[in-house]
Amino acid sequence: MSLLLTRLFLKLAVLLRTQLMKAQPARKERGDVPGWVLITVMTAGLVVAIWAVAGPQLKDMLQNALDSVTNK
């Protein structure tokens, strides 16, 4: 389940970065280190916050799904 969440947040981070780049005019310099650091930290913060709130429910959902498969 954590791999699925990691992929989801990675896709969201890429989508956010793509949208931010579209909104800004093109610059000659390559790379925006503070921007990438901010996005990375924000993404990690979102993962931690969501995991803290939804972790037990996600664990229960996964356990129930596995139990229903193995009991059949």
N, C-alpha and C positions, 0 to 999 in steps of 0.2 A: 504494500500500500504506500509506503514512503517513497518508493521509486516512482509510482504514478504521480504523487504530489510533487515530487522534485521535477519531473518532466513538465507538469502543468505550470509550475511557477517559472521554470526556465522559458517556456513558451510565452507566458505573460510578460516576463522581463524583456524578451526580444521584441514582442509586439509593442510594449511601451517605448522602448528605445527607438524602434522604427517610426512610431508616431511622433516622438519628440524630434527626431532628425528631419522629418517632413516639415515640421512647423518652423524650423530655423533655416535661415539662408545658408547656402553652402559657403564654407570657409576654406581657405587654402591650406591651413594646417591640418595635419592628420591626428586623429585621436583626441579624446576629451577625457583625460584621466579622472578629474574630479567627478564628472558625470557618470562614468562607469562605476566608480567607487560608490557613489551615492545610490545608484540603481542596485548594485550588489548588496549593499548594506540594507537597503529598504526591502529587497526581496528576502534576504535572510531574516529580517525582523518580522515580515509577514508570515513566513514559514513557522517561525518559533511561536508567534502569537496564535496562529490558527491551530498549530499542533497542540499548544497548551489548552486551548478551549475545546477542540474537537477530538483530541487524542483518545480519550476513553471511549467516546461514542464510536469512533472509527475502529478501535480494537474490538469492541463488542459486535459491531456489524460484521467484521471479518470473521470473528469466531463463530457467530451464528451461521454465516454463509458456509464456512468449512464444516460445521457440525451437520448442517442440512444435507450437504453433499455426501459426507461419510456415513450418515445414518440410512441412506437409501439403499 
